[in-house]
Amino acid sequence: MNPDFVVRGSSHVYIASAEVLLPQLVQDRRVVVVTDATIDRLYGDLIAPYEKIMIGRGETMKTLQTVEQIVRQLIKMDADRTTFLLAVGGGIVSDITGLVASIYMRGLQFGFISTTLLGQVDASVGGKNGVNIDGYKNMVGCFTQPEFVICDPAMLTTLPEREFRAGLAEIVKATIIGDAAMFERLERATLEELRQEHALLAEAVRAAVRVKVEIVEQDEREAGNRRLLNLGHTLAHAIEKCSREMNHGEAVAVGTALVADAAVRMGVLSDADRNRIRALLIRLGMTLESPLPIAKLLREVGKDKKRVGAHLHLVVPTAIGRCEVRLVTEEEVQAIFAE
């Protein structure tokens, strides 16, 4: 089966059935699956033929301690450089597994089966793998492309609504960056339709992945255009660090709304487009109020890993389907958002 997308000439992305594809993609190889108990319960038959390493759930697992635990288990299993690591789960599982695969014995082949909407449209695609340090998002990581990513829309039927909405926030983000037509399509859809109509959801996933792949093709290591994918993330990461009330997608929705407001104040985005962005996020069930005062979030912004010296790369929308990166000082960020 041909992939839907190819990233950097070697990483194949499939939007298709994992049950059908997986045996073809890993045949005649020793496979070690990294997953969690919930995924094992839901998809145990899919991963039953393979050895397993189980990890805990939640953002607190994205640590170097978890990486070390997996490495120790691989050593006990006598895993060698021919072993294939397969992450089955959401973005946390793929982030951790990708980093382990990149460093164990100086590198193993690896792949992802992404079981969450957030993972399918963001975390699993593009080659970024990393873990957190002291609450700071993905401070330790690498750029290494998975051999394949399987995004199976059928797996999304088991997602709780909150996690589903979190993934929709990343889809909206992608359409603001580079797909005005899909943004308009989402404006005509409801949350219920996206949950129930698999063809519509697959269309949205494909659109978001296409935006990301096209950008990563131009800039794999975030030296230029890949920074566009951080729309809404500067404040979102601060929200995640300072508050446990919101997951990643929810924080991205708030960060996107706040940066759209800032773009209007900067004179680069129209009121009409800002209102469309906010209206779509609300239509899809997002809360756009920050759980913390903006002043507190801004104190964390200067510690973001996207900082370059005294400057930050701030992604601002200039229209639906178009964004740009502005190099701004911390003082300018404070002034923009303090208003």
Secondary structure, DSSP 8 states (H G I E B T S, - for coil): ---SEEETTTEEEE-S-HHHHHHHHHTTS-EEEEEEHHHHHHHHHHHTTSEEEEE--SGGG-SHHHHHHHHHHHHHTT--TT-EEEEEESHHHHHHHHHHHHHGGG---EEEEE-SHHIIIIITSSSEEEEEETTEEEEEEEE---SEEEE-GGGGGGS-HHHHHHHHHHHHHHHHHH-HHHHHHHHT--HHHHHH-HHHHHHHHHHHHHHHHHHHHH-TTSSSGGGGGGTTHHHHHHHHHH-SS--HHHHHHHHHHHHHHHHHHHTSS-HHHHHHHHHHHHHTT---S-SS-HHHHHHHHTT-TTEETTEEEEEEEEETTEEEEEEEEHHHHHHHHH-
